[in-house]
Amino acid sequence: MQSFIDHRVTLVNSAANIIGCRSPAEAVVQDTFLRQESVPPAVAVSMKTYLSCIFRIVRNLVIDHHREQTFKQRHSGNEEEALSAAQQEDVSPESLQPRQEKLERITEALSQLPERTRYAFEMHRVHGKQQKEIARELGVSPTQVNVMIRDALVHCRKALEAEHNA
C-alpha cells in the first residue's frame, strides 16, 4: 500500500497523459487503489512486478474510461439534437397529440421489459441517477446497468418504429 501511495502522482500523471484530463485520471487512480488488493502483496513479488501490475490496472481502467466516454458521446448526440428540435417546435394542442401518443407507446414498451431493466432505464434516463449508483442498488456491475439501459432504449425504439411502419 505504501508503495502505491509513493507512486500515486506518477500514476495520475500517466493516466492524465492518456486521458488528456487530470480529473478523470484521479478517478482512475482511485479505482486502481480499490482494485490493488487483487495484486499479490509486494513482499511476495518484486517491487518491479507489483508496480507493473498497478500500472497495468491504471492502463486498463483508462481504456474502460475511454470506451465509456465514446459510448456516451455516440448515444447522447441524438438526444441533444432532439431536445434542440423540440425547443424550436410549435407547442399547440394539435402538435401535442402525436407526442402524447408516442409517450403512450413508450410507456407501453417499458411495461413489457423485465422489472430490473425498466428500473435501471427509468432511474438513469428519467431521474438522472448515475449508473454506478443503480448498479449498487441492483447488485450488478455498472456494465450490466449500461447494457440494461441500452436494451430498454433499443426496445423503445423498435416499438416506435413498429408503430410508425404499421
C-alpha positions as CSV (number, residue, x, y, z in Angstrom):
1,M,0.0,0.0,0.0
2,Q,2.8,2.4,0.9
3,S,4.5,1.9,-2.5
4,F,1.1,2.7,-4.2
5,I,0.9,5.9,-2.2
6,D,4.6,6.7,-3.1
7,H,3.8,6.3,-6.8
8,R,0.4,7.9,-6.8
9,V,1.5,11.1,-8.5
10,T,3.2,9.1,-11.3
11,L,0.1,7.0,-11.7
12,V,-2.1,10.1,-12.0
13,N,0.3,11.7,-14.5
14,S,0.4,8.6,-16.5
15,A,-3.4,8.3,-16.7
16,A,-3.7,12.0,-17.3
17,N,-1.3,11.8,-20.3
18,I,-3.5,9.1,-21.9
19,I,-6.9,10.6,-21.0
20,G,-5.9,14.2,-21.5
21,C,-7.6,15.5,-18.3
22,R,-6.5,15.3,-14.7
23,S,-9.9,14.9,-13.1
24,P,-10.8,11.6,-14.7
25,A,-7.2,10.5,-14.2
26,E,-7.6,11.0,-10.4
27,A,-10.8,8.9,-10.5
28,V,-9.0,6.1,-12.4
29,V,-6.2,6.0,-9.9
30,Q,-8.7,6.0,-7.0
31,D,-10.4,3.0,-8.7
32,T,-6.9,1.4,-9.1
33,F,-6.3,1.8,-5.4
34,L,-9.5,-0.1,-4.6
35,R,-8.5,-2.8,-7.1
36,Q,-4.9,-3.2,-5.9
37,E,-6.0,-5.8,-3.4
38,S,-6.1,-8.2,-6.3
39,V,-2.3,-7.7,-6.8
40,P,-0.2,-10.0,-4.8
41,P,1.5,-8.3,-1.8
42,A,4.8,-6.6,-2.6
43,V,6.5,-8.9,-0.1
44,A,5.7,-12.0,-2.2
45,V,6.8,-10.4,-5.5
46,S,9.4,-7.9,-6.6
47,M,8.5,-4.2,-6.4
48,K,9.0,-4.0,-10.1
49,T,6.4,-6.7,-10.7
50,Y,4.0,-5.0,-8.2
51,L,4.3,-1.6,-9.9
52,S,3.9,-3.3,-13.3
53,C,0.6,-4.7,-12.2
54,I,-0.5,-1.4,-10.8
55,F,0.3,0.5,-14.0
56,R,-1.5,-2.2,-16.0
57,I,-4.6,-1.7,-13.9
58,V,-4.4,2.0,-14.5
59,R,-4.0,1.4,-18.2
60,N,-7.0,-0.9,-18.4
61,L,-9.2,1.5,-16.4
62,V,-8.2,4.3,-18.7
63,I,-9.2,2.2,-21.7
64,D,-12.5,1.4,-20.0
65,H,-13.0,5.1,-19.3
66,H,-12.3,5.9,-23.0
67,R,-14.8,3.3,-24.1
68,E,-17.5,4.6,-21.8
69,Q,-16.9,8.2,-22.9
70,T,-17.1,7.1,-26.6
71,F,-20.3,5.2,-26.0
72,K,-21.9,8.2,-24.2
73,Q,-20.8,10.6,-26.9
74,R,-22.2,8.3,-29.6
75,H,-25.6,8.0,-28.0
76,S,-26.0,11.4,-26.4
77,G,-25.8,13.3,-29.7
78,N,-29.2,12.2,-30.8
79,E,-30.8,13.3,-27.5
80,E,-29.2,16.7,-27.7
81,E,-30.4,17.2,-31.3
82,A,-33.9,16.0,-30.3
83,L,-34.1,18.4,-27.4
84,S,-32.9,21.3,-29.5
85,A,-35.5,20.5,-32.2
86,A,-38.2,20.1,-29.5
87,Q,-37.5,23.6,-28.2
88,Q,-37.9,25.1,-31.6
89,E,-41.2,23.4,-32.4
90,D,-44.7,24.8,-32.0
91,V,-46.4,23.6,-28.8
92,S,-50.0,24.0,-29.9
93,P,-52.6,21.4,-28.7
94,E,-52.6,19.9,-32.2
95,S,-48.9,19.3,-32.1
96,L,-49.1,17.8,-28.6
97,Q,-51.4,14.9,-29.7
98,P,-48.7,12.9,-31.6
99,R,-46.3,13.5,-28.8
100,Q,-48.8,12.1,-26.3
101,E,-49.4,9.1,-28.5
102,K,-45.6,8.5,-28.8
103,L,-45.3,8.8,-25.0
104,E,-48.0,6.2,-24.5
105,R,-46.3,3.8,-26.9
106,I,-43.0,4.3,-25.0
107,T,-44.8,3.7,-21.7
108,E,-46.3,0.5,-23.1
109,A,-42.9,-0.7,-24.4
110,L,-41.3,0.0,-21.0
111,S,-44.1,-2.0,-19.3
112,Q,-43.0,-5.0,-21.4
113,L,-39.5,-5.0,-20.1
114,P,-38.2,-7.0,-17.1
115,E,-38.6,-5.0,-13.9
116,R,-34.9,-4.5,-13.2
117,T,-34.3,-3.3,-16.8
118,R,-37.2,-0.9,-16.6
119,Y,-36.0,0.3,-13.2
120,A,-32.4,0.9,-14.5
121,F,-33.7,2.8,-17.5
122,E,-36.1,5.0,-15.6
123,M,-33.7,5.8,-12.8
124,H,-30.9,6.8,-15.2
125,R,-32.9,8.4,-18.1
126,V,-35.8,10.0,-16.1
127,H,-34.3,10.6,-12.7
128,G,-30.7,11.2,-13.7
129,K,-29.2,8.6,-11.3
130,Q,-25.6,7.5,-12.1
131,Q,-25.1,4.0,-13.4
132,K,-22.7,3.2,-10.6
133,E,-25.4,4.0,-8.0
134,I,-28.0,1.9,-9.9
135,A,-25.5,-0.9,-10.1
136,R,-25.1,-0.9,-6.3
137,E,-28.8,-0.8,-5.7
138,L,-29.4,-3.8,-8.1
139,G,-26.3,-5.7,-7.0
140,V,-24.9,-5.8,-10.6
141,S,-21.9,-4.3,-12.3
142,P,-22.1,-0.8,-13.9
143,T,-21.5,-2.5,-17.3
144,Q,-24.6,-4.6,-16.7
145,V,-26.6,-1.5,-15.9
146,N,-25.3,0.1,-19.1
147,V,-26.5,-3.0,-21.1
148,M,-29.9,-2.8,-19.4
149,I,-30.3,0.8,-20.3
150,R,-29.2,0.2,-23.9
151,D,-31.6,-2.8,-24.2
152,A,-34.5,-0.7,-22.9
153,L,-33.7,2.1,-25.3
154,V,-33.5,-0.3,-28.2
155,H,-36.8,-1.9,-27.2
156,C,-38.5,1.5,-27.1
157,R,-37.1,2.5,-30.5
158,K,-38.3,-0.8,-32.0
159,A,-41.8,-0.2,-30.5
160,L,-41.9,3.3,-32.1
161,E,-40.6,2.0,-35.4
162,A,-43.1,-0.8,-35.4
163,E,-45.9,1.7,-34.8
164,H,-44.5,4.0,-37.5
165,N,-44.3,1.2,-40.1
166,A,-47.8,-0.1,-39.3
